């Protein structure tokens, strides 16, 4: 247990730092890739948007309506896009699309990437703690099995002398 505690106290700050740096680098790559390839374009609604959104992941999502837009490569695309509730047909909405013209959400914002860094830096020490607790538990289980086996062997040798009739 003491070894696991020392390993946690030494390893937790290092793991948090490593995870935070890794998450920061990953977030920067994603942020840069999305900002360089995603574009905001204007879409024309083909149908009236529903008056309410649908329930998604425990909350209300923005309504979707069929629309037409031009992809960055110049091709015309049609599909469902987020639209304000009750928006009229033939009205326009701004949407984000990737390089091939598929609808996406907005690119990752810097504050979202920073939030991922904090999440990684806080979660990594907890994961290290769980791993160390599992390793400590496995070590204790192994040691207890050996101890019980040794006691059993000793009892097999000593027990008959104590329990025999004189």
N, C-alpha and C positions, 0 to 999 in steps of 0.2 A: 504494500500500500504506500509506503514511504517513497519507493522508487517511482511509482506512478504519479504521486503528488509532485515530486521534484521534476519529473519529466513534463508534467503539465505546466508548472510554474516557469520552467525554462522555455518550453516549446510553444506555449500559447501566444506570447508576444511575437515570436518569430513566424508562426503560422499565420497570425493575423496580418502581419506586415506582408508576407509573401502573397496571401490571398488578396489583400487590398491592391497590391501592385499588379497582380495578374488581372484582376477585375478592371482596374483602371486602363491597362493596356488593351484589354478586350473591348471595353466600352469605347475607347478612342477609335479603334479600328472599325467597329460597327457604326459609330457616329459619322466618321469620315466616309465610309463606304455608302451609307444611306444618303448623306448630304450630297455626295458627288453623283449618285445615279438616280435618286428619286426626284421627281418634279411635281409641282403643283400645277394642275391644268383645270380648265373650265369644262364642266359636264352639263349637258342640257337634259333635263328630266323629260322622259317620254311619257310617264304616268304621273298622276298626282301622288304625292307621298302620303302614307297613312297618317292618321291623326295622332297615333301613339306608337311608341317603340315596342319592341319585344323584350321579354325578360331574358337576361343573359347573365350567367354567373352571379345570380343573386341580386342583380340591379337592372335598371331599365337601360336598354341600348337605344341609340338614336335610330329612328325609323329608316328603312331603306326603300329606294324607289329605282325603277329601271331608268337608265340614262345612257346617253351616247357621248363619247369624248374622243379626242385625238391623242393617240399615244405619242411619246417623244420621237419614235421612228416614223411618224406621219400616218400610221395605219389608224383606221377608224375602229373603235371598240364600243361594245354595248354590254351592259351588265348592271348589277345592283350596286348602288352607291349610297352612302349615308346622306340623308337629306333632312332639312328641318321639318318638323311635324306639320303636315297639312300643306306643304309647298305645292304650288300649282304646276301642272304639266307645262312644259316649254320654258320654265324658269331655269336659271343657271345656279350651279353650286360649284365651289372650288373643292377639288379632291386631290389626294396625293396618289401618284402612280409610280411604279418602278420602271426600269429601263425598257421592259417589254410591254408596258402599258397596263399591267395588272394593278387593280386598286389595292393600295396599302393604307396604313395609317400614317400619321406624320412621322418624320424621322426622329430617332432617339434624341432627346434634348440633353444638354450637358448636365442639368440637375438630375435627370433620371439616371444617367451614367454614374454620377456621384453617389446617388442612392444605392446603386448596385455595388459600388466600392464599399460603402458602409455595411451593407448587408453581408458581403463576403467577409469583411474584416471581423464582423461580430459572429458570424456562423462558423467560421473555420475553427476558432478555439473550442466552441461547443462540440464540433465534430471530433476534434482531437480528444476532448474529455471523454466522449462516448467510446472512442476507440481504446483509450487507455483503461477505462473502467472494464470494458470487455476483456482486454488482455489481462488485467489484474484478476478478474473473476476466473478466467481460464487457468491462469497460473495457480491461483488458490485451489481450484478444483483438482488440478493435477497434483499439487503438493498434498492435499488432503487424501487423495486416493493412495499415494505412496505411503503416507503416515498410517492410514488404516491398514494397508497391506502389511506394513512392518509390525503393527500391533497384532494383527491376526497371526503372523508367523511366530511372534514371541509367545502368544497365547497357546498356539499349537504345541510349542515346546514346554511351556510352564504349566498349562492347564491340567494335564493328566497328573502331575505330581501333587497338585493341590486338591484335586477332587478324588483321588484314589483312596480306598479304605486301607487303614493300617492294621 
